Amino acid sequence: MKGSERKGVAHAVGAAVVEVGEVVESVQHSLSKRTFRALGLSGSVAESAQRAHTTGVHLSIRGIAKASSFLTGHALEHAAPTSAPSLADSRKGATAIAAMSCAFGDNMKTSGNALTPHMSVRVDGKRVELTPEDLATVWPQASSHVVVFVHGLGGTEFAWNQPQSYGDLLSHEFDLSPVFVRYNTGAKISDNGDELCELLTELVTNWPADIQTLDVVGHSMGGLVLRSACNVGQAGDSPWIPLLTNAIYLGTPHHGAPMEQVAHAAIGLLGQSEHTAPIARLANRRSAGIKDLRQGAVAATDESASAEPKSISPDPPLLASANHVFVASQLLPDKWGPLTSAVGDLMVQVVSATGSHPDRGLQAPPNRSQHRLQGVTHIGLLCDADVYEILRLTLPY
């Protein structure tokens, strides 16, 4: 692990201790206030003394945590050998960082934590610089047909390898080059859309071969990031937009993810009580990326991470020049009726994955298709034979 990454771990632990400590202090103040009120001593000297004591103790704890994480982080950074490998380059390390960034990726980015994932192309875990020289080294027999894979929330490019990725299978069968992307899933979806647009621009500009066809496959949140990138790319006349032939969405929550919608409602209820409000505030520190999933926000003007459920703007239209392929799954058989669509793949409802909500249906160009699979879980969409068949029949060769 690099020295900067060791420091990042220490700082992350210190920040977590401070966050939890603030919640504990708020709960203690709330319980103390209630107790003194019940005893008829509200506003008394005793209550003020108790509050001052509790505040002093927690200020000391937070101060020690901040100082310890700062000093420990610098010590670990200087103790690390200069040749130490990056934690982000290994599968286990990348997975651990992805889990952390999923929950707090926006805060990590703001604080400059060295563990923050950056939008990048990865091969065997290692970052590939998008220069003509590096791309030619990694892809000496680069194809003019490139397929880019964008993972979902809390994932990495390793998520596709179960045990072989769709990209590897396709490249063995057809003349194409798969490219796998890693990004910070805790950042706002629109921010990741901006970065994906920049990445695709660099990729098509510096690719060793003259790209004729570009396809992008997004799983879950990755599909929203793709849609966001298309909006940005079209507005800026990005060079990859005319090359984009197929945009394929696997289990993408175009109209929001039920789990985040339930979490948002539950946290709202917790916030109504003075005793549980501190816990609600801590829960609300979850990443902007997760909050964006509540309504499937893809545009920079969307404010679905805010407390107002009606603050999201209308869905921008799909890119008219590309084919759009929606893949949804339902675990329950059709005989369950409306419950079938509601349950979906356990993470995303069918109506959301197909972008066909009656009130928020995506403005569909004629070149749009839908596929509904039976019995495939949300994660199972990453390695399913039926999904692979859809890919091999959809992508032009």
URRA-V666131 format. One record per pair of residues at least 6 apart in sequence whose ideal C-beta (glycine too) atoms are under 7 Angstrom apart, sorted by the first residue. I is the first residue (numbers start at 1). J is the second residue. Records with the same first field share a line. If there is no record, write none. Layout:
BEGIN
I: J + J
END
This chain:
BEGIN
1: 80 + 84 + 87
2: 80 + 84 + 86
3: 76 + 77 + 78 + 80 + 84
4: 77 + 114
5: 86 + 87 + 114 + 115
6: 76 + 77 + 80
7: 73 + 74 + 76 + 77 + 114
8: 113 + 114 + 115
9: 115
10: 69 + 72 + 73 + 76
11: 69 + 73 + 113
12: 100 + 113 + 115
13: 69
14: 65 + 66 + 68 + 69
17: 65
18: 62 + 65 + 66
19: 282 + 285
21: 58 + 61 + 62 + 65
23: 278 + 279 + 282
25: 54 + 58
26: 278
27: 275 + 278
28: 54
29: 51 + 54
30: 274 + 275
32: 50 + 51 + 54
36: 42 + 44 + 47
41: 47
87: 93 + 97
88: 94 + 97
89: 125 + 126
90: 125
91: 125 + 158
94: 125 + 156 + 158
95: 156 + 158
97: 115 + 117
98: 117 + 154 + 155 + 156 + 185
99: 154
100: 115
101: 108 + 116 + 117 + 184 + 185 + 186
102: 153 + 154 + 185 + 186 + 287
103: 186 + 286 + 287
104: 186 + 287
105: 116 + 184 + 185 + 186 + 187 + 287 + 289
106: 186 + 187 + 188 + 287 + 288 + 289
108: 115 + 116 + 186
109: 116 + 184 + 187
116: 184
117: 182 + 183 + 184
118: 184
119: 181 + 183 + 192 + 195 + 196 + 199
120: 127 + 182
121: 128 + 130 + 179 + 180 + 181
122: 128 + 157 + 180 + 182
123: 138
128: 134 + 135 + 138
130: 199 + 202 + 203 + 206
131: 206
132: 206
135: 206 + 207 + 208
136: 208
139: 177 + 208
142: 177 + 207 + 208 + 209
143: 175 + 176 + 177 + 209
144: 209 + 210 + 211 + 212 + 213
145: 175 + 176 + 212 + 213
146: 176 + 177 + 179 + 207 + 211 + 214
147: 167 + 170 + 176 + 178 + 179 + 215 + 217 + 395
148: 179 + 181 + 216
149: 160 + 167 + 178 + 180 + 181 + 217
150: 181 + 196 + 216 + 218 + 222 + 225 + 226
151: 157 + 159 + 160 + 219 + 222
152: 219 + 220 + 221 + 222
153: 185 + 220 + 221 + 289 + 293
154: 185
155: 185
156: 182
157: 180 + 181 + 182
159: 382
160: 166 + 167 + 180 + 382
162: 382 + 383
165: 178
166: 388 + 391
167: 178 + 180
168: 178
169: 388
170: 176 + 178 + 391 + 392
171: 177 + 178
173: 392
174: 397
175: 397
179: 203
181: 199
183: 192 + 195
184: 192
185: 221 + 289
186: 287 + 288 + 289
187: 288 + 289
188: 288 + 289 + 292
189: 221 + 224 + 225 + 228 + 289 + 292 + 297 + 298
190: 228 + 298 + 299 + 300 + 302
192: 225 + 228
193: 225 + 228 + 229 + 231 + 232 + 298
194: 232
196: 225 + 226 + 229
197: 229 + 232 + 233 + 238
200: 229 + 240
201: 238 + 239 + 240
204: 211 + 214 + 239 + 240 + 243
205: 239
211: 243
213: 243 + 245 + 396
214: 240 + 243 + 244 + 245
215: 245 + 246 + 248 + 395
216: 226 + 244 + 247
217: 248 + 250
218: 225 + 226 + 249 + 250 + 252
219: 250 + 251 + 381 + 382
220: 251 + 252 + 253 + 378
221: 289 + 293
223: 249 + 250 + 252
224: 252 + 296 + 298
226: 247
227: 298
228: 298 + 299
230: 247 + 319
231: 298 + 299 + 316
233: 240 + 241
234: 241 + 319
241: 321
242: 321
244: 319 + 322
245: 322 + 323 + 396
246: 322 + 323 + 325 + 394 + 395
247: 319 + 322 + 324
248: 325 + 327 + 391 + 394
249: 325 + 326 + 327
250: 327 + 381 + 387
251: 327 + 328 + 329 + 345 + 347 + 348 + 353 + 378 + 381
252: 353
253: 293 + 296 + 348 + 352 + 353
254: 296 + 352 + 355 + 362
255: 296 + 351 + 352 + 357 + 360
256: 293 + 294 + 295 + 296 + 352
257: 293 + 347 + 348
258: 349
259: 347
260: 290 + 291 + 293 + 294
261: 294
264: 294
267: 280 + 283 + 284
270: 276 + 277 + 279 + 280
271: 277 + 280
288: 305
291: 304 + 305
292: 304 + 305
294: 304
295: 304 + 312
297: 304 + 312
298: 316
299: 313 + 316
301: 313
302: 312 + 313
303: 311 + 312
304: 311 + 312
315: 360 + 362
317: 363
318: 324 + 362 + 363 + 364 + 365
320: 365
323: 367
324: 367 + 368
325: 369 + 394
326: 353 + 354 + 355 + 370
327: 371 + 373 + 381 + 387 + 390
328: 344 + 350 + 353 + 354 + 372
329: 344 + 345 + 373 + 376 + 381
330: 340 + 341 + 344 + 350 + 372 + 374
331: 343 + 345 + 346 + 375 + 377
332: 339 + 340 + 343
333: 340
334: 340
341: 349 + 350 + 351
342: 349
344: 350 + 353
345: 376 + 377 + 378 + 381
346: 377 + 378
347: 378
348: 378
350: 372
351: 357
354: 370
355: 361 + 362
371: 390
373: 386
376: 384
381: 387
END
